[in-house]
Structures are given as C-alpha cells and as structure tokens.
C-alpha cells in the first residue's frame, strides 16, 4: 500500500464526513436558534424579566436585540447563507448565554444546550456550510465565473 495514497484516501473520507456533519448540524441548530429567537418576541415579557435578573442594561431592548440575532442567524443557518458569519455571531451569543445566564441560573439550557450549540457553531465556523447550502451555490457560481474569465 502506498502511504501517500492512503493519506489522500483518508483525507477524502474525512472531508466527506465533515461535509455530512455540516449538512445535518447546520439546519438542525439553525432551527433551534430560530425557535429560541422567536420565543424572545412571543414571550417577550417573561424573557425581559429573566434578562432583568441578569443585571443587563435595557432588558426590554436587549431581549429584542438577542431575538433578532438568534432568529436571523438561525434562518441563515437553515438556508446555508453566510454560514461562517452567522456561526461567528451565534458563537458570541452562546458565550454570553453561558457567561451570564449559565453563571446566574445554571440549568440544562444554559449549561447543557448552550455549550453544545457553541461547540456546533465553532465546528461550522471551521467546516463551513457543507453541501446543499446557498453558500455553495453562490461560491460555485463565483468559481465558474472566475474560470470563464481566465480562459
């Protein structure tokens, strides 16, 4: 067996697994973020009371701000558009949730789900959108346009 050939084979297998993981994780976590973001609007009074206990400035406005971030970021993940940017912003959101709500309240959501979502966002930041994403279609079109311009 050629060591170099085995290495290439491993890399292709590894890349396929990463792409499949991104394909599953991206829309699943996007749906979770979109649902939690929407709840910031649907249950605004309850969410604002929670944010008030965290000592955050302007809790009503802060709930709306986080709701927009989570809803928009979740939708971007579901459709696979600007995946790395959305993952970066949502990573910051999860760091905030862990540092503020996790420390203050603990619990399964703040110290269980939030770290899992953070880890997934870091994975997507590294891996990208995976197949079946608008990012791939847009990047693919750009690559084809560059190739056509060259020759």
C-alpha positions as CSV (number, residue, x, y, z in Angstrom):
1,X,0.0,0.0,0.0
2,X,1.3,3.4,-1.0
3,X,1.5,5.6,2.1
4,X,0.7,8.8,0.1
5,X,-2.3,7.1,-1.5
6,X,-3.6,6.0,1.9
7,X,-3.2,9.6,3.1
8,X,-5.2,11.0,0.2
9,X,-7.9,8.4,0.8
10,X,-8.1,9.3,4.4
11,X,-8.4,13.0,3.6
12,X,-11.2,12.4,1.1
13,X,-13.1,10.2,3.6
14,X,-12.5,12.8,6.4
15,X,-13.7,15.7,4.1
16,X,-16.9,13.7,3.3
17,X,-17.6,13.1,6.9
18,X,-17.2,16.8,7.8
19,X,-19.5,17.8,4.9
20,X,-22.1,15.3,6.0
21,X,-21.9,16.5,9.6
22,X,-22.3,20.1,8.5
23,X,-25.2,19.2,6.3
24,X,-27.0,17.7,9.4
25,X,-25.9,20.1,12.1
26,X,-26.3,23.4,10.2
27,X,-30.1,23.3,9.6
28,X,-30.8,21.5,12.9
29,X,-29.0,24.1,15.0
30,X,-30.5,26.8,12.8
31,X,-34.0,25.6,13.7
32,X,-33.1,25.7,17.4
33,X,-31.7,29.2,17.2
34,X,-34.7,30.4,15.1
35,X,-37.1,28.9,17.7
36,X,-35.3,30.4,20.7
37,X,-35.1,33.8,18.8
38,X,-38.8,33.7,18.0
39,X,-39.6,33.0,21.7
40,X,-37.9,36.3,22.6
41,X,-40.7,38.0,20.7
42,X,-43.6,35.6,21.6
43,X,-42.8,35.5,25.3
44,X,-41.2,39.0,25.5
45,X,-42.4,39.9,29.0
46,X,-41.1,36.7,30.5
47,X,-37.8,36.9,28.7
48,X,-37.4,40.6,29.8
49,X,-38.0,39.6,33.4
50,X,-35.2,37.0,33.1
51,X,-32.9,39.5,31.4
52,X,-33.6,42.0,34.2
53,X,-32.4,39.4,36.8
54,X,-29.1,39.2,34.9
55,X,-28.5,42.9,35.5
56,X,-28.3,43.8,31.8
57,X,-28.9,47.3,30.7
58,X,-32.3,48.0,29.0
59,X,-33.5,44.4,29.3
60,X,-36.6,45.0,27.0
61,X,-34.4,46.3,24.2
62,X,-31.7,43.6,24.9
63,X,-34.3,40.8,24.5
64,X,-35.4,42.2,21.1
65,X,-31.7,42.5,20.1
66,X,-30.9,38.9,21.0
67,X,-34.2,37.8,19.4
68,X,-33.2,39.3,16.1
69,X,-29.7,37.8,16.3
70,X,-31.0,34.3,17.1
71,X,-33.9,34.4,14.6
72,X,-31.8,35.9,11.7
73,X,-28.8,33.7,12.5
74,X,-31.0,30.6,12.7
75,X,-32.6,31.3,9.4
76,X,-29.2,31.9,7.8
77,X,-28.0,28.6,9.1
78,X,-31.2,26.8,7.9
79,X,-30.7,28.0,4.3
80,X,-26.9,27.9,4.4
81,X,-26.3,31.5,3.6
82,X,-23.3,33.4,5.2
83,X,-22.9,30.3,7.4
84,X,-19.5,31.2,8.9
85,X,-20.6,34.8,9.7
86,X,-23.8,33.5,11.3
87,X,-21.8,30.9,13.3
88,X,-19.4,33.5,14.5
89,X,-22.2,35.8,15.7
90,X,-24.1,33.0,17.3
91,X,-20.9,31.7,19.0
92,X,-20.7,35.1,20.7
93,X,-24.4,34.8,21.6
94,X,-23.7,31.4,23.3
95,X,-20.7,32.7,25.1
96,X,-22.9,35.4,26.5
97,X,-25.6,32.9,27.4
98,X,-23.2,30.7,29.2
99,X,-21.3,33.6,31.0
100,X,-24.5,35.5,32.1
101,X,-27.4,33.1,32.4
102,X,-25.3,30.0,33.0
103,X,-23.4,31.5,35.9
104,X,-26.6,33.1,37.3
105,X,-29.1,30.3,36.9
106,X,-27.2,27.2,35.8
107,X,-29.6,24.6,34.4
108,X,-29.8,22.3,31.4
109,X,-30.4,25.1,28.8
110,X,-27.7,27.4,30.0
111,X,-25.0,24.9,30.9
112,X,-26.1,22.0,28.7
113,X,-27.6,23.2,25.4
114,X,-25.7,26.5,25.2
115,X,-22.3,24.8,25.3
116,X,-23.4,22.2,22.8
117,X,-24.6,25.0,20.5
118,X,-21.4,26.8,21.0
119,X,-19.4,23.7,20.0
120,X,-21.5,23.3,16.9
121,X,-21.1,26.9,15.9
122,X,-17.3,26.5,16.3
123,X,-17.5,23.4,14.1
124,X,-19.5,25.3,11.4
125,X,-17.1,28.2,11.6
126,X,-14.3,25.8,10.8
127,X,-16.2,23.5,8.4
128,X,-18.4,25.9,6.6
129,X,-21.9,25.2,5.3
130,X,-21.5,21.8,3.8
131,X,-23.4,20.7,0.7
132,X,-26.9,21.8,-0.1
133,X,-26.4,25.3,1.0
134,X,-26.8,28.7,-0.7
135,X,-23.2,29.4,0.2
136,X,-22.1,26.5,-2.0
137,X,-24.3,27.7,-4.9
138,X,-23.0,31.2,-4.7
139,X,-19.4,30.2,-4.3
140,X,-19.8,27.7,-7.1
141,X,-21.1,30.4,-9.4
142,X,-18.3,32.7,-8.4
143,X,-15.7,29.9,-9.1
144,X,-17.3,29.2,-12.5
145,X,-17.3,32.9,-13.4
146,X,-13.6,33.2,-12.4
147,X,-12.7,30.2,-14.5
148,X,-14.6,31.6,-17.5
149,X,-12.9,34.9,-17.2
150,X,-9.5,33.2,-17.2
151,X,-9.9,31.3,-20.3
